[in-house]
Amino acid sequence: MTFRRVLLTLAAAAFAAASAFAAAGAGRDDGVTLHGDRQQGGLMIGRTDPQAVVTFGDRRLRVSPEGWFVFGFDRDAKPAATLRIKRPGHAESTERIQVDKRDWEIQRINGLPPSKVNPPPEVAARIDREYREIQAAHSQDLDRADFMEPLQWPVKGTVSGVFGSQRILNGTPKQPHYGVDVAVPVGTQVHAPAGGIVTLAERDLYFTGGTLIIDHGHGLSSILVHLSKIEVKVGDEVKQGQVVAESGMTGRATGPHLHWGVYWFDTHIDPQSAMAVTAER
């Protein structure tokens, strides 16, 4: 290859790269800042014109007076998702977000009471009722922006279970683990990961025992599970770091620990991803 052809080849490559970059930039010339974790279980936070209409999939997102909005990808999210933004006086912009697939651990837990692994038929109605109560608490879309606070660990201790792992209980495959477990003694003070409104406070649910849900706004909420004591009630406003409960081993648990889950509506979010993303903002 001659020196002239080498120069032409390099120039063509540079032009192609520049064109690709320009096209990508044009696709994001919508007055939006967007950052977060573009993988299964990841959380995203964006900012745009406060008057913009923002849609993720089929859901219209709440936009704060400062322009903030939030959304996330479930543990089993598909490879691509669509974000649409329509600002006043501008054409609608569309972004296809690639969602990276994660490899999940397999966690085997033995020694559970058989009734907690395969519940008897007579408790089916109770389990269904409690499930619907939890779903209702997660479904709210409160006009609060507590999710903008960098989320903090509700307790400090050894992480004994991670988000997304496939659970095999007493040898029987069950649903994945939708949170993180932190091994702490019974009675350890549990702090609010961020401010918000208490939307559920139940002391004896079949699977989760003492259960507390704090709504951080815009559909993002924390669930704290296996509690031995709850210090707040539904409707209470709590501040980040406030003591809201004590850890335990109630419900389906083989030892004392706190389970912390994060939801965006009914979407399961990795709490460790949520902490990292909110800290970046």
N, C-alpha and C positions, 0 to 999 in steps of 0.2 A: 504493500500500500504506500502510495507517494505521500510526501509531507502535506501537499495541498489537499489530498483526499482525507487525511487524518483531520486537518482543520475543518473541512466541510462536515465530517462526521460528528466532531465535537460540537460544532455550531448547531447542527440539526438536533443533537441530543439536548443541548442547552435550551433551544427554542421549544422543544417538546415539553421539557420540565417546566419552563416558564409559563407555557400555555396551560398546563395542568394546574399549576399553582394559581394562575389568574382565574381559571374556571372555578376552582375550589373557593377562592376568595369571593367571587361574584355570588356564589351560592350562599355565603354567609354575610353578604352586605345588607343586613337587615336590622342593624342597630342592636344586636343581641350579644350579650356575653353569656357563655355557657361553659361550665366545668363540672367535672365529676368522674365517676367510675363507670365506664362504658363496658360493663360485663355483667353476667348474670348475678343478681343480688346487689347490683350497684345503685348508687344514688346520684342524681344530677340536680344541680341548682343553676338557674338562669336568671338573667335580668334583661328587661326590655322596657319599652314605653309603657307606663302604667295603664294607658288606655288600650293597649293591644289585646287582641283576642288570641289566646294561646291554646292550642289543642294538641294533646299527645294521644295518638291512637284515636279512640272514639270519645275521649274524655276532655272536656274543656277545663283548663286549669285556672285556679284562682291566681290573680296577679295582685300583689300588694301595692299600696299607694306609692311605694318606692320602686315598683317594677319587678320585684322578686317573684319567682315561681319555682316549684320543685316537682320532680317526678322520679320514678325509679323503675328498675327492671327486676322481675321476679326471679326466683331461684331457677326456674325452668323456662326463662324467657326465650323467645324465638330469636334467630340470628339478626333480625333487622326490625327497627321501630321507626315510626314517622312522627316528626314534630312539625307543626304548622303554626306560623305566626303572622297575624294580620294587624299591621300598625295603621292608625288613621292616616289616610292620604297616601298609602303605599300599597303595592300589590302584595298578595300573600306570598310568603316565602315558605319553602318546604325543605326540610332536611331529613335525609334518611340516615339513621344512626345505626352503625354496625355494633351489635352486641356480642362481645366475645364469650365463648363457651368456657366454663370452668370444669376442672376435674374435681370430683367430690370424694371425700374420705368415706370409708365404711366404718361405722362405730357399732360394736357389739356390746350390749348391756344385758347381763344376766342377773338373776336373783330377784326379779320383780314379782310381786304377787300375780298369779295367773289372771285374776279378775281385772287387773290394770292393763294387761296385754290384750286379752280377749274378753271384754266385759260381758257379763251375763245379760240375757235379753231384757230382764226386768229393769235395767238401768238405761236402756236405749233412749227412752223419752227424756230422761234427765240429761243425758249427754247431748242430745239434739237441742234441747232448750238452752243449755249453757253455751253451746257452739253459736247459736243464733244471737245470744246476748253479747258474746265477744265480737261477732261480726258487726253487730249494730254499733258497738263502741268504736270500731275501726272505721266505720263508714262516714263519720262526720267530716265536714269541711269547714272548720272553724276559721274565722277571720282573725287569725293570730299569726305572728311570724317568729314564734319562739324557736322554730327550727333553724333560724339564722344564728343562734348561739352554737358555738362549737360543742357538740355532744360530749359528755364526760361519762366515764365508767360509773355505774351506780354503786359498785363496791370494788374494793381492791383485793385481789387474790389470784390463785392459780387458775388459768383458763382450762377447764376440764372437758369442754365440748365446744365445737366450732360450728359456724353456720353452714348449712347445706349438706352435712354428712348424712349418708343413708343409715338409718337406724335399724338394727336387727335386735329385737327384744326377745329374750329367752329363746333365741333361735328362729324367731318369726320376723320376716321383713315387714317394716312398718313405714309410715311416712317419714320424709327427711326431717332433719332437725332445723327448725326455723329461728335460731337465735344462737347466743353464746351462753355457755354455762361457766360460772365462776365458783370454785370450791371455797366456801367460807363457813365458819361455825354457825350453828343455829343462834339467832339473836343478834347477828351482825347488822349494824345500821345500814339501811338502803337509802341512797340519795337519788333525787330526781335527776335524770341525765340532762334534762333541759327544762325550762319553765313550761307551763301549760295548764290545762284544765283536766281534772280527774273525770273520766267518762265511765269507769267501771271500778268497783272496789268490792270484791267478793272474797269471803274468808274460807270457803270450802267448796270449790269446784272439783268435779270428779277426777279429771286428769291433772289439772294445774294447781289444785289446792288453793291457798291464799293467792289471789290474783288481782293485780292493779294495772290499770291502763291510764296513761297520761297523754292527752292530745296536745301536740306541739304546734298545731295549725297547718292549714293547707293539705290536710289528709295524712300528715306524718305523725305517728304516735309510737310510744314505747309501751311494751307489756312486761311486767315484772311478775315472776311466777315462783311458786312453792314457798310463799311467805308464811311466817309464823305469826306475824302481827302486822296490821295495817293502821297507820296513824292518820289517814285522811279519808274523806268521803266523797261520793259523786257530787260534782259541782264545785268542789274546792279549787281555787287557783293556787298553784304551787310555783315556787321559784327554783331555779337551777341550784342544785346542791342541797336543797332542803331535805331533811330526814322524813321519808314518807312511809317507811315500813321497816320490818326486821326480817332477815332471811330465815329460812327453815328447810324442811324436807317434806312438806305437805303434798298431797296429790300423788302423781306417779313419779316417785323419786327413790333412788337407792341409797342416797346419802345427802348430807346437808350441802346445799348450794343455792345460788341464785341463777335463774334463767332470765336473760334479758333478750327480748325480741324487739325489732323495729319493723313497723309496717308503713307503707304508703297506701292508704285505703286497704284493699285486700291483697296487696302485693307484698311479698316477703322480702325485706331488705337486710343485707348483712350489717349488723351493728358496727363492725369494725370499719367497713366501707363508709358508713354514715359518719362515723367519727372523723375519719380522714378527710372526707369531702367538706364537712362543715368547718373543719379547722383550716382548710385551704382558703376559704372565702375571705 
